[in-house]
Amino acid sequence: MFNHRRLSLARRRRRLTGKRLAELVGVTPATITRLEKGHNEPEPETVDALTKALDFPKEFFAGDDFDELTKEATSFRGLTSMTAKEREAALAAGALAYMLADWVTDRFNLPDTDIIYLGYEADPPRAARILREHWGLGEQPVGNMVKLLESKGARVFSLTENTKTVDAFSCWRDDVPYIFLNTFKSAEHSRFDAAHELAHLVLHRHGGPHQGREAEREANSFASSFLMPKADVLAKIPYITSLKQLIQAKKRWRVSVAALAYRLHKIGLITDWQYRSLCIQINKRGYHKNEPECIQHEESVVWKKVFSELWAERITKKNIADDLHIPTDELEGLIFGLAGPTSPPSDLREGHEKPVLRLVKK
């Protein structure tokens, strides 16, 4: 049987309109509309043409129904500047991530969720402190945000959307949090995005669509406080006299120079005039686009362990993609920059039990 919802998913993932897909397949736009609504069953030659045009395996279109992400239930940054095609493509990637997550969950024991609800807290910085206390982080910087989130049960995926308008987004699915990071951005930007999405997960879970300027402001305030605890910042930076000093100081918290300047201004360590002066220098030198003294992108611990275990069973990424009936490049895109290089372990074990993945906080 042909699953019409999967046709819609593949089309949106390829950023195609129904009209454009019809042109590629050689049918009328009305035919594509009827197929996506399930009103018609396509002829075998039409399925072949769809498979070729969309570059998805034929088996994909005969798969079961699946969970989809919706705009209303997802936190999108930069929503106002995002085109409809970009939004739909990102949401479609999220649906593929659900499929991959289910495949992995069936084979591995992943960390349980420990991301608490703090939407009742009106002050985002206080909410950040509460969560830090709950996780026993103290005032120390977070060494690896991806690793921390995974250890608390978040499923972290990457988005290889080569666009500046899709930063990151997050959502809840059956009490499991999902975070999607755009690895097109700098490592510092990605860390802040991760903390920003954590804010949406803990502050806006039950508040309806967690979008809009106020929600974004709250998430930024939470992220800034979470990554740069006030007591630690004041202890390490008694005063700021130059941009050079700011660039050196940012290394401790692994944030952008702009994010640190913002934090120093918020906690009153620099004046309005100093903050404006620093922002002008940052923009003039292009540091808002090309981060000085940049750090490396963080890598996932879960994905590394998953693929190491699968290697031991002679299971490759292509095998997984074939099992899910999705293009290999789509699977690669979901873990791009997160899994790092993986290779077969020296001791290829046989008959071992279902591996338990446990992460250690850093």
URJO-V156742 format. One record per residue. N is the residue number from 1. SS is DSSP state (~ for helix, > for strand, _ for the rest). OMEGA is omega in whole degrees, 0 to 359 (NA if undefined). Layout:
N;SS;OMEGA  N;SS;OMEGA
//
This chain:
1;_;180  2;_;181  3;_;185  4;~;180  5;~;178  6;~;175  7;~;179  8;~;180  9;~;181  10;~;179  11;~;180  12;~;179  13;~;179  14;_;178  15;_;180  16;_;171  17;_;177  18;~;180  19;~;181  20;~;178  21;~;179  22;~;179  23;~;181  24;~;184  25;~;181  26;_;177  27;_;179  28;_;175  29;~;179  30;~;179  31;~;178  32;~;179  33;~;181  34;~;179  35;~;182  36;~;177  37;_;179  38;_;181  39;_;181  40;_;173  41;_;184  42;_;174  43;_;181  44;~;181  45;~;176  46;~;177  47;~;178  48;~;181  49;~;177  50;~;179  51;~;181  52;~;183  53;~;184  54;~;180  55;_;173  56;_;178  57;_;180  58;~;181  59;~;180  60;~;185  61;~;178  62;~;182  63;_;180  64;_;173  65;_;187  66;_;176  67;_;178  68;_;172  69;_;176  70;_;179  71;_;184  72;_;184  73;_;186  74;_;176  75;>;178  76;>;172  77;_;179  78;_;186  79;~;184  80;~;182  81;~;182  82;_;177  83;_;179  84;~;180  85;~;179  86;~;180  87;~;182  88;~;178  89;~;179  90;~;178  91;~;177  92;~;176  93;~;177  94;~;178  95;~;177  96;~;178  97;~;176  98;~;179  99;~;179  100;~;179  101;~;179  102;~;179  103;~;181  104;~;182  105;~;178  106;_;186  107;_;183  108;_;172  109;>;182  110;_;181  111;_;177  112;_;182  113;_;176  114;_;176  115;_;188  116;_;179  117;_;180  118;_;182  119;_;179  120;_;183  121;_;184  122;_;184  123;_;182  124;~;178  125;~;178  126;~;177  127;~;178  128;~;179  129;~;180  130;~;181  131;~;177  132;~;178  133;~;180  134;~;181  135;_;178  136;_;182  137;_;183  138;_;180  139;_;184  140;_;177  141;_;176  142;_;183  143;_;183  144;_;183  145;~;180  146;~;179  147;~;180  148;~;181  149;~;179  150;~;180  151;~;179  152;_;172  153;_;179  154;_;174  155;>;186  156;>;179  157;>;177  158;>;174  159;>;180  160;_;177  161;_;183  162;_;182  163;_;180  164;_;185  165;_;177  166;_;182  167;_;184  168;>;173  169;>;183  170;>;178  171;>;173  172;>;176  173;>;180  174;_;178  175;_;175  176;>;181  177;>;177  178;>;176  179;>;180  180;>;183  181;>;177  182;>;183  183;_;174  184;_;182  185;_;180  186;_;180  187;~;179  188;~;179  189;~;181  190;~;177  191;~;180  192;~;176  193;~;181  194;~;179  195;~;178  196;~;179  197;~;173  198;~;178  199;~;178  200;~;182  201;~;184  202;~;185  203;~;191  204;_;184  205;_;185  206;_;184  207;_;182  208;_;181  209;_;183  210;_;179  211;_;180  212;_;185  213;~;183  214;~;178  215;~;178  216;~;178  217;~;179  218;~;180  219;~;178  220;~;180  221;~;177  222;~;183  223;~;180  224;~;180  225;~;182  226;~;182  227;~;184  228;_;181  229;_;186  230;~;183  231;~;181  232;~;179  233;~;181  234;~;180  235;~;184  236;~;181  237;_;179  238;_;178  239;_;179  240;_;180  241;_;184  242;_;176  243;~;179  244;~;178  245;~;180  246;~;180  247;~;178  248;~;184  249;~;185  250;~;183  251;~;182  252;~;184  253;_;177  254;_;179  255;_;178  256;_;179  257;~;178  258;~;180  259;~;179  260;~;178  261;~;178  262;~;181  263;~;180  264;~;178  265;~;182  266;~;181  267;_;174  268;_;180  269;_;174  270;_;183  271;_;176  272;~;181  273;~;179  274;~;181  275;~;178  276;~;180  277;~;179  278;~;180  279;~;178  280;~;179  281;~;180  282;~;180  283;~;182  284;~;181  285;_;177  286;_;182  287;_;177  288;_;178  289;_;180  290;_;186  291;_;176  292;_;179  293;_;187  294;_;180  295;_;177  296;_;177  297;_;178  298;_;180  299;_;181  300;_;173  301;~;181  302;~;182  303;~;178  304;~;181  305;~;180  306;~;184  307;~;175  308;~;179  309;~;180  310;~;176  311;~;181  312;~;178  313;_;180  314;_;179  315;_;182  316;_;177  317;~;178  318;~;177  319;~;180  320;~;179  321;~;179  322;~;180  323;~;180  324;~;182  325;_;175  326;_;178  327;_;180  328;~;181  329;~;177  330;~;176  331;~;178  332;~;180  333;~;181  334;~;181  335;~;184  336;_;179  337;_;181  338;_;185  339;_;184  340;_;179  341;_;178  342;_;180  343;_;182  344;_;175  345;_;184  346;_;180  347;_;179  348;_;185  349;_;177  350;_;175  351;_;180  352;_;184  353;_;178  354;_;187  355;_;177  356;>;179  357;_;177  358;_;181  359;_;178  360;_;180  361;_;177  362;_;NA
//
